[in-house]
Amino acid sequence: MGSVFENLTAVFSKINIGDYAIPFIFAAVCVFGLAKKTDIFMEFIKGAEEGLSTVKDIFPSLMALVLSVGMFRSCGGVELISDLLSPLSEFFGFPPECTPLAILRPFSGSGAVAIYESILSGSGADSFAGRVASVMLGSSETTFYTLAVYFAATRVKKTRYALAAALVGDLCGWFLSGWAVRLFLGGL
């Protein structure tokens, strides 16, 4: 009995379930559509048309956001604001290396990842700054990108308190990431 279990374990350990997930979902959708007697191809075409329509609606907002973030980074705006905020971040015990990440994260996910990688390569993954950057990157959101995409897709004009609430959440994530690393992982 033990050898059968070991043989099955050896066989299943070589199979990567992730390789079969997409084909399985595709096959399940096809079988479901056939069972419901739906024209699967026409439904796919309708979905693709709706997707392209959504892209057409969202694209101007995304292009403006991407261009403005690129200009802000290239002109040195991130470094200027980081230098101005460094006394405040040091007062709260937040590592100054992570201030550019806190500034750029609400605007750009890829820009934040680039800064995150520079923090890890400069300070190390197990440093206080590296740990704070990891917690902050995992617990924050690209606020302006998300609001631009969702509000443009749903054609919402009056966002009310969404931006203010999201930015307060980002600010809390900024300060609490340093506190959480100190509390759970030690201050280093």
C-alpha distance (Angstrom), angle and dihedral (degrees) to the residues before:
residue distance angle dihedral
M1 . . .
G2 3.78 . .
S3 3.80 93.0 .
V4 3.84 92.3 52.5
F5 3.80 90.3 52.4
E6 3.80 91.2 47.2
N7 3.81 91.1 49.4
L8 3.81 91.9 50.5
T9 3.80 90.7 47.3
A10 3.80 90.5 51.3
V11 3.82 91.9 49.8
F12 3.83 94.9 47.0
S13 3.79 93.3 44.6
K14 3.81 89.3 62.4
I15 3.81 92.9 52.4
N16 3.79 115.8 87.9
I17 3.81 105.1 -151.1
G18 3.81 90.8 -161.4
D19 3.80 90.0 66.9
Y20 3.79 90.0 61.7
A21 3.82 100.6 39.9
I22 3.82 98.9 88.3
P23 3.83 95.5 43.4
F24 3.81 89.6 47.1
I25 3.82 92.4 51.1
F26 3.81 90.7 46.2
A27 3.81 91.3 50.6
A28 3.81 91.8 46.4
V29 3.82 91.5 51.9
C30 3.81 90.5 49.3
V31 3.80 92.7 49.0
F32 3.81 91.3 46.9
G33 3.82 91.2 49.1
L34 3.79 91.9 49.1
A35 3.79 91.0 48.4
K36 3.82 89.9 52.2
K37 3.84 90.0 45.0
T38 3.81 92.1 -121.8
D39 3.78 125.5 156.4
I40 3.80 95.5 -116.9
F41 3.80 96.0 -171.4
M42 3.83 94.2 53.1
E43 3.80 91.0 47.8
F44 3.79 88.5 51.6
I45 3.82 90.4 51.5
K46 3.82 91.3 49.7
G47 3.80 90.5 50.4
A48 3.80 91.7 49.4
E49 3.83 90.2 51.0
E50 3.80 90.9 50.9
G51 3.80 90.3 48.1
L52 3.81 92.0 52.0
S53 3.80 89.9 47.9
T54 3.80 89.8 52.9
V55 3.81 91.2 48.9
K56 3.82 89.5 51.0
D57 3.82 90.0 53.0
I58 3.82 95.7 45.0
F59 3.81 100.2 39.9
P60 3.85 99.3 82.1
S61 3.82 92.3 52.4
L62 3.78 92.5 47.2
M63 3.79 93.4 46.7
A64 3.80 91.7 51.3
L65 3.80 91.2 48.3
V66 3.81 94.7 47.6
L67 3.80 93.0 47.5
S68 3.80 94.3 46.9
V69 3.82 92.9 48.7
G70 3.81 90.5 48.6
M71 3.80 91.6 50.5
F72 3.81 91.6 45.7
R73 3.80 91.7 53.1
S74 3.79 96.5 42.8
C75 3.80 95.1 49.2
G76 3.82 92.1 53.7
G77 3.80 97.5 -108.4
V78 3.80 93.3 135.1
E79 3.82 92.6 53.1
L80 3.82 92.0 46.0
I81 3.80 93.7 52.3
S82 3.83 90.7 42.7
D83 3.80 90.5 54.9
L84 3.80 91.1 48.4
L85 3.81 92.5 49.2
S86 3.82 97.2 43.3
P87 3.85 95.1 93.7
L88 3.81 89.8 51.8
S89 3.79 93.4 47.0
E90 3.82 91.6 48.2
F91 3.81 89.6 50.0
F92 3.80 90.1 56.8
G93 3.80 92.4 43.2
F94 3.78 93.1 -111.2
P95 3.81 113.3 146.8
P96 3.80 110.2 -109.2
E97 3.83 90.4 -139.7
C98 3.81 87.7 68.1
T99 3.81 96.7 51.9
P100 3.84 94.0 88.8
L101 3.80 88.2 51.5
A102 3.81 90.9 52.3
I103 3.79 90.8 49.7
L104 3.80 97.7 46.7
R105 3.81 100.5 37.0
P106 3.84 95.9 79.8
F107 3.81 89.8 53.7
S108 3.79 108.2 36.8
G109 3.78 133.2 19.7
S110 3.80 95.2 -167.3
G111 3.81 92.0 46.2
A112 3.79 89.6 50.1
V113 3.80 91.2 50.5
A114 3.82 90.1 51.4
I115 3.81 90.5 52.7
Y116 3.80 90.0 44.5
E117 3.80 90.8 54.5
S118 3.80 90.8 49.9
I119 3.82 89.9 51.2
L120 3.80 90.9 51.2
S121 3.80 93.8 46.4
G122 3.81 92.8 45.2
S123 3.80 101.7 40.1
G124 3.79 103.1 18.5
A125 3.77 131.9 -112.6
D126 3.80 94.1 -94.0
S127 3.80 95.3 47.4
F128 3.78 121.3 105.3
A129 3.81 90.9 -108.3
G130 3.80 91.7 48.2
R131 3.77 92.7 50.7
V132 3.80 93.5 45.5
A133 3.81 90.3 48.9
S134 3.81 90.3 50.3
V135 3.80 93.0 50.6
M136 3.78 92.0 44.1
L137 3.80 94.3 48.8
G138 3.79 91.3 48.5
S139 3.79 96.0 46.3
S140 3.80 102.4 41.9
E141 3.77 135.6 71.3
T142 3.78 138.0 -138.2
T143 3.79 89.4 -110.5
F144 3.79 102.0 -178.3
Y145 3.80 92.9 42.7
T146 3.80 91.7 49.9
L147 3.80 93.6 46.4
A148 3.80 91.5 46.9
V149 3.79 92.5 50.9
Y150 3.79 99.1 42.6
F151 3.78 98.2 39.7
A152 3.81 92.0 45.2
A153 3.80 91.4 48.2
T154 3.79 93.0 49.5
R155 3.82 93.4 37.0
V156 3.80 92.7 -126.2
K157 3.81 110.3 168.0
K158 3.82 101.8 177.7
T159 3.78 108.2 55.0
R160 3.82 93.1 177.8
Y161 3.80 109.4 -172.9
A162 3.80 99.2 -13.8
L163 3.81 95.3 103.6
A164 3.80 94.9 43.9
A165 3.80 92.7 47.5
A166 3.80 92.3 46.9
L167 3.81 92.7 49.3
V168 3.81 91.2 48.8
G169 3.80 87.2 52.3
D170 3.81 90.1 50.5
L171 3.81 91.1 49.4
C172 3.80 91.1 50.0
G173 3.79 89.8 48.6
W174 3.78 89.5 51.3
F175 3.79 96.0 54.5
L176 3.79 97.7 32.8
S177 3.80 93.6 52.7
G178 3.81 90.1 65.2
W179 3.79 90.8 45.0
A180 3.81 93.6 48.0
V181 3.81 93.1 49.7
R182 3.79 90.3 49.6
L183 3.82 92.1 47.2
F184 3.80 99.6 44.3
L185 3.79 104.6 25.8
G186 3.80 103.1 26.4
G187 3.79 127.2 -106.9
L188 3.81 95.7 -91.1
